[in-house]
């Protein structure tokens, strides 16, 4: 869900006649010195939701037996822009002007937030495939090349939503495990990881996930509802990794439980 204070800006960005005024208001409300500073600091909140707007054009894709490159390029240009055609009418192209990079680079920079949002919010496999194809076309890079620099962050963001869409999150983790090292040309490794256990894959990264959960739970700027969501995911993570995973991170897990128990006014904090 889009944070409430971004909702108005998000809808105004989709309205070409009002986006400049909305961006100026948001810049002032967030006490940023310039619109460019606001966009560079807050693009990761807005871009995942703007990319999902590709669903508006799903009816066009249903008329095709396959996603052709030409159709995808037209979809990207009309929907959120690629950065290749200078389409300033799209909201992503509009933001890219302030971000200081072409939109394809801006999307790549924020992939760690966009990809988990796609995984969790796609309504079915068909829609997810369209969104992946869209993102690959918009950035000019296959998914395996977008992933490496943000793999830990992607896994962390996926785990924050584990309680909402466990099946989708686990499928994404299986894909990550299967393609680990694939971007470096280690194609023989893909065969080895075909039957990879997602639990074994994420265990080395679990300390980072729990550290992020701690950070969110202790941050006074994070809302009580967001903290409650983190706690729900914490319970789901414990169930997902099982006894073996718990044993490997037991000290950090106990610390996180202690943090949760100390929270005031957060639903679920006493039953973790």
C-alpha positions in Angstrom: 0.0 0.0 0.0 1.2 3.5 -0.8 2.0 5.5 2.3 -0.9 7.9 2.9 1.1 11.1 2.5 2.1 10.1 -1.0 -1.3 9.2 -2.3 -2.3 12.6 -3.5 1.1 13.1 -5.3 0.8 9.7 -6.9 -2.7 10.4 -8.4 -1.6 13.9 -9.5 1.5 12.4 -11.2 -0.9 10.4 -13.3 -2.6 13.6 -14.3 -0.3 15.5 -16.7 -2.1 18.8 -16.1 -1.5 18.8 -12.4 1.8 17.0 -11.8 4.0 20.1 -11.6 1.9 21.8 -9.0 1.6 18.5 -7.0 5.4 18.0 -7.1 6.0 21.6 -5.8 3.5 21.1 -3.0 5.2 17.8 -2.0 8.6 19.4 -2.1 7.4 22.1 0.4 5.5 19.6 2.7 8.6 17.4 3.0 10.8 20.4 3.6 13.1 19.6 0.7 15.2 22.4 -0.8 14.2 21.5 -4.4 11.9 19.3 -6.4 15.0 17.3 -7.6 16.0 16.6 -4.0 12.5 15.4 -3.2 12.4 13.1 -6.2 15.8 11.6 -5.5 14.9 10.9 -1.9 11.3 9.6 -2.4 11.3 8.0 -5.9 11.5 4.5 -4.2 8.1 5.1 -2.7 6.4 6.2 -6.0 8.0 4.2 -8.7 6.8 0.7 -7.7 3.2 2.0 -7.9 3.7 3.8 -11.1 5.2 0.7 -12.8 2.1 -1.2 -11.8 0.1 1.1 -14.0 1.0 -1.2 -16.9 -2.1 -3.1 -15.8 -4.2 -0.3 -17.4 -3.1 -1.6 -20.7 -3.7 -5.3 -20.0 -6.7 -5.3 -22.4 -4.3 -4.6 -25.3 -2.1 -7.5 -24.4 -5.0 -9.9 -24.1 -5.5 -9.4 -27.9 -2.0 -10.8 -28.5 -1.0 -14.4 -28.5 2.5 -13.3 -27.4 4.2 -10.1 -26.2 5.9 -8.7 -29.2 8.8 -6.3 -28.7 7.1 -3.6 -30.8 3.9 -3.8 -28.7 5.9 -3.7 -25.4 7.8 -0.7 -26.6 4.6 1.1 -27.5 3.1 0.1 -24.1 6.1 1.5 -22.2 6.0 4.7 -24.2 2.3 5.3 -23.6 2.3 3.9 -20.0 5.3 5.0 -18.0 8.0 5.8 -20.5 11.4 4.2 -21.3 13.7 7.2 -21.4 14.5 6.4 -25.0 11.9 8.6 -26.7 11.7 11.6 -24.5 8.1 11.0 -23.6 7.6 13.7 -21.0 3.8 12.9 -20.8 4.4 9.8 -18.8 4.7 10.1 -15.0 8.0 8.2 -14.8 9.6 10.3 -17.5 8.4 13.4 -15.6 10.1 12.1 -12.4 13.2 11.3 -14.4 13.7 14.9 -15.4 14.1 15.7 -11.7 15.9 12.5 -10.8 18.8 13.6 -13.0 19.0 10.3 -15.0 17.2 8.7 -17.9 14.1 6.8 -16.8 15.7 3.4 -17.6 18.5 4.2 -15.2 16.1 5.5 -12.5 14.1 2.3 -12.8 17.2 0.2 -12.5 18.4 2.2 -9.4 15.1 1.5 -7.7 14.7 -2.1 -8.9 15.1 -3.4 -5.3 11.8 -1.7 -4.4 10.0 -2.2 -7.7 10.5 -6.0 -8.1 9.2 -7.0 -4.7 6.2 -4.8 -5.2 5.5 -6.5 -8.5 5.8 -10.0 -6.9 3.4 -9.2 -4.1 0.8 -7.1 -6.0 0.5 -8.9 -9.3 -2.9 -10.6 -9.3 -1.8 -13.7 -11.2 1.2 -15.3 -13.0 0.1 -13.8 -16.4 0.1 -10.3 -15.0 3.4 -10.9 -13.3 5.0 -12.0 -16.6 3.7 -8.9 -18.3 5.1 -6.7 -15.6 8.5 -8.4 -15.8 8.5 -8.1 -19.6 7.5 -4.4 -19.2 10.4 -3.7 -16.8 12.9 -5.5 -18.9 11.9 -3.4 -21.9 11.8 -0.2 -19.9 15.4 -0.7 -18.6 16.8 -2.6 -21.6 18.1 -5.3 -19.2 17.0 -8.8 -18.4 15.9 -9.6 -14.9 19.0 -11.5 -14.0 21.2 -8.5 -14.8 19.0 -6.1 -12.8 19.2 -8.3 -9.7 22.9 -8.6 -8.5 23.6 -5.3 -6.9 20.3 -5.3 -4.9 19.8 -9.0 -4.1 19.9 -8.7 -0.3 17.6 -5.7 -0.3 15.2 -7.5 -2.7 15.1 -10.5 -0.3 14.5 -8.3 2.7 11.7 -6.4 1.0 10.1 -9.7 -0.1 10.2 -11.0 3.5 8.5 -7.9 4.8 5.5 -9.0 2.7 5.7 -12.7 3.5 2.6 -12.8 5.6 0.5 -11.3 2.8 1.5 -13.3 -0.2 3.6 -16.3 1.0 3.1 -18.3 -2.2 4.2 -15.5 -4.5 7.2 -14.6 -2.2 8.4 -18.2 -2.0 8.2 -18.5 -5.8 10.3 -15.4 -6.2 12.9 -16.7 -3.7 13.0 -20.0 -5.7 13.7 -18.0 -8.8 16.5 -16.0 -7.1 18.1 -19.3 -5.8 17.9 -20.8 -9.3 19.5 -17.8 -10.9 22.2 -17.1 -8.3 25.4 -16.4 -10.2 23.6 -16.6 -13.6 24.3 -12.9 -14.3 28.1 -13.7 -14.1 27.9 -16.4 -16.8 27.8 -19.3 -14.3 25.3 -21.1 -16.4 26.3 -24.5 -15.1 25.2 -23.2 -11.6 21.6 -22.8 -12.8 21.3 -26.6 -13.4 22.7 -27.2 -9.9 20.1 -24.7 -8.4 17.1 -25.9 -10.3 15.8 -27.8 -7.3 17.3 -25.3 -4.8 15.7 -25.1 -1.4 14.6 -21.5 -0.9 15.1 -21.9 2.9 18.8 -22.9 2.4 19.2 -20.1 0.0 18.0 -17.4 2.4 19.6 -18.6 5.6 22.9 -16.7 5.0 20.9 -13.6 4.4 18.6 -13.9 7.3 20.6 -11.8 9.7 20.3 -8.9 7.3 16.5 -9.4 7.2 16.2 -9.4 11.0 18.4 -6.4 11.2 16.1 -4.5 8.9 13.1 -5.6 10.9 14.7 -4.3 14.1 15.4 -1.0 12.4 11.8 -0.6 11.3 10.4 -1.6 14.7 12.6 0.9 16.5 12.1 3.8 14.1 9.7 6.4 15.6 8.7 7.5 12.1 7.3 4.1 11.1 3.6 3.9 11.8 2.0 1.4 14.3 0.2 -0.3 11.4 3.5 -0.8 9.5 5.2 -2.2 12.6 2.3 -4.6 13.1 2.7 -5.8 9.5 6.5 -6.3 10.2 5.5 -8.5 13.2 3.1 -10.6 11.1 6.0 -11.1 8.7 8.4 -12.0 11.5 6.1 -14.8 12.6 5.8 -15.9 9.0 9.6 -15.9 8.6 10.0 -18.1 11.7 7.5 -20.6 10.3 9.1 -20.5 6.9 12.7 -21.2 7.9 11.8 -23.8 10.5 13.9 -25.2 13.4 17.1 -25.2 11.3 16.8 -21.6 10.4 15.9 -20.6 13.9 18.9 -22.4 15.3 21.3 -20.5 13.0 20.0 -17.0 14.0 18.7 -17.7 17.5 20.5 -14.9 19.2 19.5 -12.3 16.7 15.9 -13.6 16.7 15.7 -13.4 20.5 16.9 -9.8 20.2 14.2 -9.0 17.7 11.6 -10.6 19.9 12.8 -8.5 22.7 12.4 -5.4 20.6 8.9 -6.4 19.6 7.9 -7.0 23.2 9.0 -3.5 24.1 6.7 -1.8 21.6 3.8 0.3 22.9 0.5 0.6 21.1 1.4 -1.8 18.3 -1.1 -4.6 17.6 0.5 -8.1 18.0 3.6 -6.9 19.7 2.9 -9.0 22.8 2.2 -12.3 21.0 5.2 -12.6 18.7 
